[in-house]
Amino acid sequence: MGKTGICTSRNQRWSSRVAVAVAGVVVSGTALVGPAQAVPLFPGGPEIPTLPGLPSAPQLPLPEPAPAPANFSAPSLNPGEGEVVGVAQPVIIRFNEAIGDRAAAERAIKVTTSQPVEGGFYWINDSQVRWKPTDFWPANTQVTVDAGDAHSTFTIGDALVATADDNTKQITITRNGEVVKTMPTSMGKPGHETPNGTYIIGEKFRDMYMDSSTYGVPVDSEEGYRTYVEYATRMSYSGIFVHAAPWSLDAQGNTNVSHGCLNVSTEDAKWFYENSKKGDAVVVQNTAGGVLSGSDGLGDWNR
């Protein structure tokens, strides 16, 4: 009788402790309720009583880990705070010093997006790293970059993509997948063929002088020139622009006569100047000009 009493007393104390443990699960809201049948706490151990009708508690998301300590001073970030850029725009981080431990620097940089985006880092040199998505950014995505003491939040705008096809001598422009404009063009003539590949829109000029001496061809040589142009939109650092070329109107849509740029009418150049933005994509295809270098500065998608 004494031994039976001891077992009963211990069972009562165990049941009390189990009840408190189950109550703790309910209050915390962080654990899921078990299956309908009782489950042992551990192999061979006592069972947790079931509570019929108890709803499952949702699991709370785990907090994201903070970036690692920075091994660099506050870098410059591009795009800058509040900018609206195109779907081909990479994140550009320029450091004030050469980075010896690139992996440590990457761990100290955090790219946060308003919708899931896969991507990765690539280094231009020891003082510049870039990050871009695997594919073009989704349109209308907000992006925040944290790099040590430097921070920038910017927005990916509409997906404006221009495709220049040498087979048709046409530029077809889509916005969010819908064709909004086509324009005849004249691209690089034999010996100056426009390279294929994906270009990133850079700066824009209402007007400018184009000078062959800037890439090593004297102005007074047979292939030299110094020409005033309007509505010039840069698409490579090697000197390729979409620009007005009223002198080549007869060739646009049928013959390549430029030194590599995409010649279009003044009306079409003005439209492109006004509607394109930094980071938009220009895809050149079917030329005999090889491929734009991935190290051009605006040729990142060709790496």
C-alpha positions, 0 to 999 in steps of 0.5 A: 500500500505504501509503494502504491501511494508513492507511485500515485503521488509521483504521477499526480506531480508529473501530471501537474508539471505536464499541464503547466508545460502544455499551458506554456506552449499555448501562451507562447504561440511559438510551437505547433500543436501535436497530432491527435494522439498523445506523443511521448516526451521522450522514448519510453517516457510519459505521454502529453495529453491532447487538447481537442479543438486547439488551433495550430499556432503559426511559426514566427519568422526568424530574424534576418542576420545582421551584416558582418562588420565592415572591413572598409570605410563608407563607400559610394553607392550607385544607384543613389538614394531615391533614384528610379532606374531600369531593370538592367542596372547593377548595384555599384559599390566603390570603396575608398581603399583597396579591399584585401579580403573580398569575401569579408567585404561581401559579408558586410554588404546587404541587398534587400528587395521588396520581392524575391530576387536572386543575384550575386557579387562580381568584382571590377577591381580591388576597389569596386564590387558590383551586384546584379540579379541573375536576370533583369530586375522585376519591374517596380521593385524597391531595393535597399543596399547597406554597406557598412556606414553607407545606405541607399534605397532606390526603385526599379521602374518600368521594364523598358527594353530596346532590341536593335536587330541588324536583320531588320534594321529596326529598334523595337521598344517594349515597356513591361512586355508591351511594344510601345515604339519601333524605329528604323536604324542604321548601325555600324558599317563594315569595319565598324560593326556594332557589337552584339550583346546587352547594353545598359543605358547610362548618361544622356545629352541633349546635344554634344559633339562626337569626336573620333579622336577620343578613341584614337582616330584623328579628326582629319583622317579618312575615317575621322569626324567631329560631328554635332549631334542631338538627343544622344543617349549613351549605351556603352563607355566605348562610345556607342549612343542612340542619337539623332542622325538626320544625315542618314535618314535614307539609310535608316531601316536598310543600310548600316553607315555609322561608326557603331552608334545607332542612328535614328531620326531626330524625332525618334532620338528625342522620344528615346531620350525622353522615355529611356532612363539610366539602367534600361536595357538595349539588346543588339543582335544579329550583327557581325560585330562580335560581343560588347565586352563585359568590362565596358562598364555598361556591358555587365550582362555580357560577363 
